[in-house]
Amino acid sequence: MTDQGFDIGEKTGRPAAPVVIPSIDQTILDADAPVERPPAAMELSGAVIRMGEWLVVVVIGIVLTIVMASVTPMGPIEPYGRVALLGGTFFALIAELAGCYDIDARFSLRVALARLLSAWLGSAVGMLTLAFFLKASEDFSRGWTILWFALGTGGLVMVRGAGVLWSRSLKSRGVFNQRVAILGTGAPADKLAEYILSNPRLTIDLVGCFDDRSSSRGMAATHVVPHLGDLDALVARVRAGGIDQVIIALPHATERRVREIVARLSMLPVLIRLAPDLSTFAFAGRSIVILGELPLMTLFERPINGMDRVIKRCEDMVIAGLAVALLAPLFAVIALLIRLDSKGPVFFRQRREGFNNGTFMIWKFRTMKTDMLQFDAIEQAKKRDPRVTRVGRILRSTSIDELPQLFNVLRGEMSLVGPRPHAPSTRVGDRVFSEAMENYAARHRVKPGMTGWAQVNGWRGETDTSDKLEKRVEHDLFYIENWSLRFDLYIILRTCAVVLFPRANVY
């Protein structure tokens, strides 16, 4: 389980002792300079510890084989290397199942060693049992087996001890901390703030409180955290990158009020949770997490977060990088054809909406006549559009005009797969998309993509009706909530099929 502000100390069953509430670091309150957090710090450090323990098991087995083979006859040494690799992998699987990398085992050496040594013993017993049934136990040196287990135990203890010290050091520097804002005033917000500030075991930096009603009402001087404004101020702080998690703690709030707040916050790339006294209404099916000894309801997860974000970025860099290298000759040919076909630049750049409602300049091959280009995209491309050039018609029908967006992907502005980015002024009827559909902005919780779930299901081309827009957004939100690497690769393969056999709504 990843750390999202949970209690990382050991559970004692005793009530928390009263402590003096510390003051909040002023750097946390500076809205103009949000503290940057390394992406997926908890997951990445956990991956380092996992790899270190796997390596120590495998390397000890291989080195021990080489040393013993030089002083005593052992027969072929290759089987020993294979056993070391198999044993390391077997141990890694059992350690994962045994909870060796859970939050409490990351910071408590006692808990970690109890689980780790149990997993190592279990893997040794499993390997010996497997060797017995395969009748292979006589092929290996018993001395090597005993020494490998003993030295492996010592190596695992040393690596995990170093890992615990490293994790504690990172925690003390706030690397794992989540920046949390409380939405609410009065007793519920005060109680929650006091609990967070009085529990140093929590990996939380408390930013402050916000009031969803009005910033002019202020907060009493007895409150333990500063009042930083209303709901608009909270949204602005999240968009500035200064908040990772919002906890809603409102006194005697109605369901309608909570729904309105959630509708506003759900458009943002932030984790949203509800304090337990409001855990009824339409959110009863949401998951519950434990903040120390306090239950909180998760309303919306930050999509594609933690290690998933790292995996998706690696996917983008590897595939986009290879595609650019392989398609470079095609780029040159297309550039030449565009220049021969009509006057004007080879590339077309236009401002589009991206992650977290930000904007960026998208790259495409120019497919329209220079004097008819629309940089605001008020008029969408349509079937038999007179603005499209002869070469442009071929490029658009095959989606080849989109290939320069590979550079947007490499720059981190886009992803290979995601909701397609639209220009801010794109309209359906007389209303821009964001006004025509209430949850349209929820698409911007992830990076836009070169292709997406909506596109491979036929929802592309001109979006001239509210029904078409609704279907696009519906497919985009389904993708966001169900992302996986396998889903991405499936969409990429479907996209290749769509490009080879284009449908009628591509123009």
Secondary structure, 3 states (H helix, E strand, C coil): CCCCCCECCCCCCCCCCCCCCCCCCHHHHCCCCCCCCCCCHHHHHHHHHHHHHHHHHHHHHHHHHHHHHHHCCCCCCHHHHHHHHHHHHHHHHHHHHCCCCCHHHHHCHHHHHHHHHHHHHHHHHHHHHHHHHCCCHHHCCHHHHHHHHHHHHHHHHHHHHHHHHHHHHHHHCCCCCEEEEEECCCHHHHHHHHHHHCCCCECEEEEEEEECCCCCCCCCCCCCCCEEEEHHHHHHHHHCCCCCEEEECCCCCCHHHHHHHHHHHCCCCCEEEECHHHCCHHHCCCCEEEECCEEEEEEECCCCCCHHHHHHHHHHHHHHHHHHHHHHHHHHHHHHHHHHHCCCCCEEEEEEECHHHCEEEEEEECCECHHHCCCCCCCCCCCCCCCECHHHHHHHHHCHHHCCHHHHHHCCCCEEECCCCCCCCCEECCEEHHHHCCCHHHHHHCCCEEECHHHHCCCCCCCCCHHHHHHHHHHHHHHHHCCCHHHHHHHHHHHHHHHHCCCCCCC
